[in-house]
Amino acid sequence: MARLWCALIPLAALAGGLDPRPAAKDYPHHASLPKASIAAEYHGRAFDSQAGSFFTQDYLVVEAALFPSAPMEFSPSHFRLRLNGRQPDLLPVTPGTVALAIRNPDHYEQRPGLVAGGGVGGGQVIIGRPRRAERFPGDPEARIPTGGPGSLPARTPQPLRDAAAAAETFGLSRVEAPPAGAAGLVYFFWRGKHAKLKRIELVYDGPAGQAVLRLR
Protein backbone atom coordinates (compact mmCIF):
# COMPACT_ATOMS: atom_id res chain seq x y z
CA MET A 1 0.00 0.00 0.00
CA ALA A 2 2.88 2.37 0.81
CA ARG A 3 4.37 1.84 -2.64
CA LEU A 4 1.02 2.55 -4.29
CA TRP A 5 0.64 5.75 -2.28
CA CYS A 6 4.12 6.92 -3.29
CA ALA A 7 3.35 6.21 -6.93
CA LEU A 8 0.26 8.41 -6.76
CA ILE A 9 2.02 11.38 -5.15
CA PRO A 10 3.47 12.90 -8.35
CA LEU A 11 0.09 13.03 -10.09
CA ALA A 12 -1.76 14.28 -7.03
CA ALA A 13 0.83 16.96 -6.35
CA LEU A 14 0.40 18.38 -9.84
CA ALA A 15 -3.39 18.22 -9.87
CA GLY A 16 -5.28 21.33 -10.94
CA GLY A 17 -7.84 22.43 -13.47
CA LEU A 18 -11.61 22.74 -13.72
CA ASP A 19 -14.57 20.57 -12.85
CA PRO A 20 -15.44 18.61 -15.99
CA ARG A 21 -18.87 18.97 -17.55
CA PRO A 22 -21.16 15.92 -17.40
CA ALA A 23 -20.06 14.57 -20.79
CA ALA A 24 -17.90 15.34 -23.82
CA LYS A 25 -20.99 16.33 -25.81
CA ASP A 26 -21.53 19.23 -23.42
CA TYR A 27 -18.51 21.00 -24.95
CA PRO A 28 -18.74 22.82 -28.30
CA HIS A 29 -16.09 20.56 -29.84
CA HIS A 30 -15.61 16.86 -29.11
CA ALA A 31 -14.44 13.59 -30.63
CA SER A 32 -14.70 9.92 -29.73
CA LEU A 33 -11.64 7.66 -29.65
CA PRO A 34 -11.49 3.92 -28.91
CA LYS A 35 -10.37 4.49 -25.31
CA ALA A 36 -11.82 7.89 -24.49
CA SER A 37 -13.67 10.97 -25.62
CA ILE A 38 -11.94 14.34 -25.77
CA ALA A 39 -13.62 17.72 -25.74
CA ALA A 40 -12.68 21.37 -25.89
CA GLU A 41 -13.88 24.96 -25.92
CA TYR A 42 -11.86 27.89 -27.22
CA HIS A 43 -11.82 31.01 -25.02
CA GLY A 44 -9.54 33.34 -26.96
CA ARG A 45 -7.32 35.41 -24.68
CA ALA A 46 -9.58 35.38 -21.63
CA PHE A 47 -11.56 33.13 -19.32
CA ASP A 48 -14.62 34.13 -17.33
CA SER A 49 -16.41 32.10 -14.67
CA GLN A 50 -18.08 32.59 -11.30
CA ALA A 51 -15.00 31.11 -9.64
CA GLY A 52 -12.60 33.57 -11.25
CA SER A 53 -11.72 35.46 -14.40
CA PHE A 54 -8.62 36.71 -16.17
CA PHE A 55 -7.31 38.21 -19.41
CA THR A 56 -4.03 37.23 -21.04
CA GLN A 57 -2.18 39.63 -23.30
CA ASP A 58 0.00 37.07 -25.07
CA TYR A 59 -1.68 33.68 -24.64
CA LEU A 60 -4.52 31.72 -26.22
CA VAL A 61 -6.74 29.81 -23.81
CA VAL A 62 -8.31 26.43 -24.56
CA GLU A 63 -10.50 24.47 -22.14
CA ALA A 64 -9.76 20.77 -22.66
CA ALA A 65 -11.42 17.68 -21.17
CA LEU A 66 -10.88 13.93 -21.29
CA PHE A 67 -13.48 11.25 -20.56
CA PRO A 68 -11.70 7.85 -20.58
CA SER A 69 -13.28 4.42 -20.35
CA ALA A 70 -10.73 3.62 -17.60
CA PRO A 71 -8.39 5.85 -15.55
CA MET A 72 -5.89 7.47 -17.92
CA GLU A 73 -3.13 10.07 -17.76
CA PHE A 74 -4.21 13.52 -18.93
CA SER A 75 -1.64 16.25 -19.45
CA PRO A 76 -1.23 19.56 -21.31
CA SER A 77 1.77 17.96 -23.02
CA HIS A 78 -0.72 15.85 -25.01
CA PHE A 79 -1.90 18.97 -26.89
CA ARG A 80 -0.66 21.29 -29.61
CA LEU A 81 -2.39 24.24 -31.26
CA ARG A 82 -2.37 24.74 -35.03
CA LEU A 83 -3.20 28.20 -36.37
CA ASN A 84 -4.48 28.77 -39.90
CA GLY A 85 -3.30 25.30 -40.90
CA ARG A 86 0.36 26.27 -40.53
CA GLN A 87 3.13 24.40 -38.81
CA PRO A 88 5.03 24.17 -36.57
CA ASP A 89 2.22 23.82 -34.05
CA LEU A 90 2.26 25.83 -30.84
CA LEU A 91 3.28 23.92 -27.73
CA PRO A 92 1.63 24.54 -24.34
CA VAL A 93 3.16 26.63 -21.59
CA THR A 94 2.74 26.07 -17.87
CA PRO A 95 -0.05 27.78 -15.90
CA GLY A 96 2.66 29.34 -13.74
CA THR A 97 4.15 31.08 -16.77
CA VAL A 98 0.78 32.63 -17.63
CA ALA A 99 0.17 33.62 -14.01
CA LEU A 100 3.56 35.35 -13.89
CA ALA A 101 2.77 37.37 -17.01
CA ILE A 102 -0.62 38.43 -15.62
CA ARG A 103 0.77 39.32 -12.22
CA ASN A 104 3.68 41.39 -13.58
CA PRO A 105 2.57 42.95 -16.88
CA ASP A 106 4.95 45.94 -16.61
CA HIS A 107 8.00 44.07 -15.34
CA TYR A 108 8.27 41.04 -17.57
CA GLU A 109 8.53 40.43 -21.27
CA GLN A 110 7.66 37.07 -22.82
CA ARG A 111 9.59 35.78 -25.83
CA PRO A 112 8.21 32.89 -27.89
CA GLY A 113 9.90 29.55 -28.37
CA LEU A 114 11.89 29.56 -25.12
CA VAL A 115 11.42 27.70 -21.85
CA ALA A 116 10.35 29.43 -18.62
CA GLY A 117 9.57 27.92 -15.25
CA GLY A 118 9.65 24.39 -16.63
CA GLY A 119 7.15 25.16 -19.40
CA VAL A 120 7.33 23.89 -22.96
CA GLY A 121 7.47 26.29 -25.88
CA GLY A 122 6.51 29.25 -23.73
CA GLY A 123 8.31 32.47 -22.96
CA GLN A 124 11.53 33.17 -21.19
CA VAL A 125 11.12 35.75 -18.45
CA ILE A 126 13.22 38.82 -19.22
CA ILE A 127 13.60 41.05 -16.17
CA GLY A 128 14.19 44.76 -16.53
CA ARG A 129 12.32 46.29 -19.43
CA PRO A 130 13.48 49.68 -20.81
CA ARG A 131 12.50 52.67 -18.73
CA ARG A 132 9.22 54.20 -19.82
CA ALA A 133 9.48 57.37 -21.88
CA GLU A 134 7.93 60.52 -20.42
CA ARG A 135 4.54 61.24 -21.93
CA PHE A 136 4.88 64.84 -20.69
CA PRO A 137 7.46 66.72 -18.58
CA GLY A 138 7.55 65.30 -15.07
CA ASP A 139 5.45 62.22 -15.92
CA PRO A 140 5.47 60.23 -12.62
CA GLU A 141 5.04 56.89 -14.37
CA ALA A 142 8.36 57.35 -16.16
CA ARG A 143 10.08 57.25 -12.77
CA ILE A 144 8.54 53.94 -11.70
CA PRO A 145 11.28 51.29 -11.30
CA THR A 146 11.29 48.79 -14.16
CA GLY A 147 12.75 45.85 -12.28
CA GLY A 148 16.39 46.65 -12.98
CA PRO A 149 19.26 46.10 -10.51
CA GLY A 150 18.66 47.81 -7.18
CA SER A 151 15.02 48.68 -7.84
CA LEU A 152 12.28 47.70 -5.41
CA PRO A 153 9.43 45.59 -6.80
CA ALA A 154 6.08 47.36 -6.77
CA ARG A 155 3.24 45.62 -5.01
CA THR A 156 1.00 43.84 -7.51
CA PRO A 157 -2.58 45.18 -7.42
CA GLN A 158 -5.07 42.78 -5.89
CA PRO A 159 -7.13 42.36 -9.10
CA LEU A 160 -4.01 41.21 -10.95
CA ARG A 161 -3.09 38.83 -8.14
CA ASP A 162 -6.60 37.36 -8.20
CA ALA A 163 -6.50 36.96 -11.98
CA ALA A 164 -3.07 35.33 -11.83
CA ALA A 165 -4.26 32.93 -9.13
CA ALA A 166 -7.26 31.96 -11.26
CA ALA A 167 -5.10 31.32 -14.33
CA GLU A 168 -2.79 29.08 -12.33
CA THR A 169 -5.56 27.26 -10.47
CA PHE A 170 -7.64 26.54 -13.56
CA GLY A 171 -4.67 25.45 -15.65
CA LEU A 172 -4.49 21.77 -16.57
CA SER A 173 -1.71 19.81 -14.89
CA ARG A 174 -0.73 16.19 -15.33
CA VAL A 175 -3.47 14.13 -13.66
CA GLU A 176 -5.04 10.70 -13.83
CA ALA A 177 -8.45 11.29 -15.38
CA PRO A 178 -11.26 9.06 -14.05
CA PRO A 179 -14.14 7.87 -16.25
CA ALA A 180 -16.17 10.80 -14.92
CA GLY A 181 -13.69 13.07 -16.69
CA ALA A 182 -11.02 15.66 -16.00
CA ALA A 183 -10.68 19.16 -17.40
CA GLY A 184 -8.52 22.26 -17.29
CA LEU A 185 -7.21 25.20 -19.27
CA VAL A 186 -4.31 24.77 -21.68
CA TYR A 187 -2.30 27.86 -22.62
CA PHE A 188 -0.39 28.66 -25.81
CA PHE A 189 1.92 31.64 -26.34
CA TRP A 190 0.92 33.73 -29.36
CA ARG A 191 1.26 37.47 -29.90
CA GLY A 192 -0.32 37.86 -33.33
CA LYS A 193 -3.55 39.66 -34.15
CA HIS A 194 -6.48 37.55 -33.04
CA ALA A 195 -8.66 38.76 -35.91
CA LYS A 196 -6.30 37.07 -38.38
CA LEU A 197 -6.99 33.62 -36.95
CA LYS A 198 -9.38 32.05 -39.44
CA ARG A 199 -8.73 28.42 -38.50
CA ILE A 200 -7.75 27.09 -35.07
CA GLU A 201 -7.20 23.37 -34.48
CA LEU A 202 -6.43 21.57 -31.23
CA VAL A 203 -4.24 18.54 -31.85
CA TYR A 204 -4.42 15.72 -29.28
CA ASP A 205 -1.73 13.04 -29.20
CA GLY A 206 -1.87 11.05 -25.98
CA PRO A 207 -2.69 7.70 -24.36
CA ALA A 208 -6.20 7.71 -25.83
CA GLY A 209 -4.94 8.04 -29.40
CA GLN A 210 -4.82 10.95 -31.82
CA ALA A 211 -7.43 13.48 -32.86
CA VAL A 212 -7.80 17.00 -34.21
CA LEU A 213 -10.59 19.28 -33.01
CA ARG A 214 -11.35 22.33 -35.09
CA LEU A 215 -12.09 25.17 -32.66
CA ARG A 216 -12.64 27.82 -35.32
C-alpha positions in Angstrom: 0.0 0.0 0.0 2.9 2.4 0.8 4.4 1.8 -2.6 1.0 2.6 -4.3 0.6 5.8 -2.3 4.1 6.9 -3.3 3.4 6.2 -6.9 0.3 8.4 -6.8 2.0 11.4 -5.1 3.5 12.9 -8.4 0.1 13.0 -10.1 -1.8 14.3 -7.0 0.8 17.0 -6.4 0.4 18.4 -9.8 -3.4 18.2 -9.9 -5.3 21.3 -10.9 -7.8 22.4 -13.5 -11.6 22.7 -13.7 -14.6 20.6 -12.8 -15.4 18.6 -16.0 -18.9 19.0 -17.5 -21.2 15.9 -17.4 -20.1 14.6 -20.8 -17.9 15.3 -23.8 -21.0 16.3 -25.8 -21.5 19.2 -23.4 -18.5 21.0 -24.9 -18.7 22.8 -28.3 -16.1 20.6 -29.8 -15.6 16.9 -29.1 -14.4 13.6 -30.6 -14.7 9.9 -29.7 -11.6 7.7 -29.7 -11.5 3.9 -28.9 -10.4 4.5 -25.3 -11.8 7.9 -24.5 -13.7 11.0 -25.6 -11.9 14.3 -25.8 -13.6 17.7 -25.7 -12.7 21.4 -25.9 -13.9 25.0 -25.9 -11.9 27.9 -27.2 -11.8 31.0 -25.0 -9.5 33.3 -27.0 -7.3 35.4 -24.7 -9.6 35.4 -21.6 -11.6 33.1 -19.3 -14.6 34.1 -17.3 -16.4 32.1 -14.7 -18.1 32.6 -11.3 -15.0 31.1 -9.6 -12.6 33.6 -11.3 -11.7 35.5 -14.4 -8.6 36.7 -16.2 -7.3 38.2 -19.4 -4.0 37.2 -21.0 -2.2 39.6 -23.3 0.0 37.1 -25.1 -1.7 33.7 -24.6 -4.5 31.7 -26.2 -6.7 29.8 -23.8 -8.3 26.4 -24.6 -10.5 24.5 -22.1 -9.8 20.8 -22.7 -11.4 17.7 -21.2 -10.9 13.9 -21.3 -13.5 11.2 -20.6 -11.7 7.9 -20.6 -13.3 4.4 -20.3 -10.7 3.6 -17.6 -8.4 5.9 -15.6 -5.9 7.5 -17.9 -3.1 10.1 -17.8 -4.2 13.5 -18.9 -1.6 16.3 -19.5 -1.2 19.6 -21.3 1.8 18.0 -23.0 -0.7 15.9 -25.0 -1.9 19.0 -26.9 -0.7 21.3 -29.6 -2.4 24.2 -31.3 -2.4 24.7 -35.0 -3.2 28.2 -36.4 -4.5 28.8 -39.9 -3.3 25.3 -40.9 0.4 26.3 -40.5 3.1 24.4 -38.8 5.0 24.2 -36.6 2.2 23.8 -34.1 2.3 25.8 -30.8 3.3 23.9 -27.7 1.6 24.5 -24.3 3.2 26.6 -21.6 2.7 26.1 -17.9 0.0 27.8 -15.9 2.7 29.3 -13.7 4.2 31.1 -16.8 0.8 32.6 -17.6 0.2 33.6 -14.0 3.6 35.3 -13.9 2.8 37.4 -17.0 -0.6 38.4 -15.6 0.8 39.3 -12.2 3.7 41.4 -13.6 2.6 43.0 -16.9 4.9 45.9 -16.6 8.0 44.1 -15.3 8.3 41.0 -17.6 8.5 40.4 -21.3 7.7 37.1 -22.8 9.6 35.8 -25.8 8.2 32.9 -27.9 9.9 29.5 -28.4 11.9 29.6 -25.1 11.4 27.7 -21.8 10.3 29.4 -18.6 9.6 27.9 -15.3 9.6 24.4 -16.6 7.2 25.2 -19.4 7.3 23.9 -23.0 7.5 26.3 -25.9 6.5 29.3 -23.7 8.3 32.5 -23.0 11.5 33.2 -21.2 11.1 35.8 -18.4 13.2 38.8 -19.2 13.6 41.1 -16.2 14.2 44.8 -16.5 12.3 46.3 -19.4 13.5 49.7 -20.8 12.5 52.7 -18.7 9.2 54.2 -19.8 9.5 57.4 -21.9 7.9 60.5 -20.4 4.5 61.2 -21.9 4.9 64.8 -20.7 7.5 66.7 -18.6 7.6 65.3 -15.1 5.4 62.2 -15.9 5.5 60.2 -12.6 5.0 56.9 -14.4 8.4 57.3 -16.2 10.1 57.3 -12.8 8.5 53.9 -11.7 11.3 51.3 -11.3 11.3 48.8 -14.2 12.7 45.9 -12.3 16.4 46.7 -13.0 19.3 46.1 -10.5 18.7 47.8 -7.2 15.0 48.7 -7.8 12.3 47.7 -5.4 9.4 45.6 -6.8 6.1 47.4 -6.8 3.2 45.6 -5.0 1.0 43.8 -7.5 -2.6 45.2 -7.4 -5.1 42.8 -5.9 -7.1 42.4 -9.1 -4.0 41.2 -11.0 -3.1 38.8 -8.1 -6.6 37.4 -8.2 -6.5 37.0 -12.0 -3.1 35.3 -11.8 -4.3 32.9 -9.1 -7.3 32.0 -11.3 -5.1 31.3 -14.3 -2.8 29.1 -12.3 -5.6 27.3 -10.5 -7.6 26.5 -13.6 -4.7 25.4 -15.6 -4.5 21.8 -16.6 -1.7 19.8 -14.9 -0.7 16.2 -15.3 -3.5 14.1 -13.7 -5.0 10.7 -13.8 -8.4 11.3 -15.4 -11.3 9.1 -14.0 -14.1 7.9 -16.3 -16.2 10.8 -14.9 -13.7 13.1 -16.7 -11.0 15.7 -16.0 -10.7 19.2 -17.4 -8.5 22.3 -17.3 -7.2 25.2 -19.3 -4.3 24.8 -21.7 -2.3 27.9 -22.6 -0.4 28.7 -25.8 1.9 31.6 -26.3 0.9 33.7 -29.4 1.3 37.5 -29.9 -0.3 37.9 -33.3 -3.6 39.7 -34.1 -6.5 37.6 -33.0 -8.7 38.8 -35.9 -6.3 37.1 -38.4 -7.0 33.6 -37.0 -9.4 32.0 -39.4 -8.7 28.4 -38.5 -7.8 27.1 -35.1 -7.2 23.4 -34.5 -6.4 21.6 -31.2 -4.2 18.5 -31.8 -4.4 15.7 -29.3 -1.7 13.0 -29.2 -1.9 11.0 -26.0 -2.7 7.7 -24.4 -6.2 7.7 -25.8 -4.9 8.0 -29.4 -4.8 10.9 -31.8 -7.4 13.5 -32.9 -7.8 17.0 -34.2 -10.6 19.3 -33.0 -11.4 22.3 -35.1 -12.1 25.2 -32.7 -12.6 27.8 -35.3 
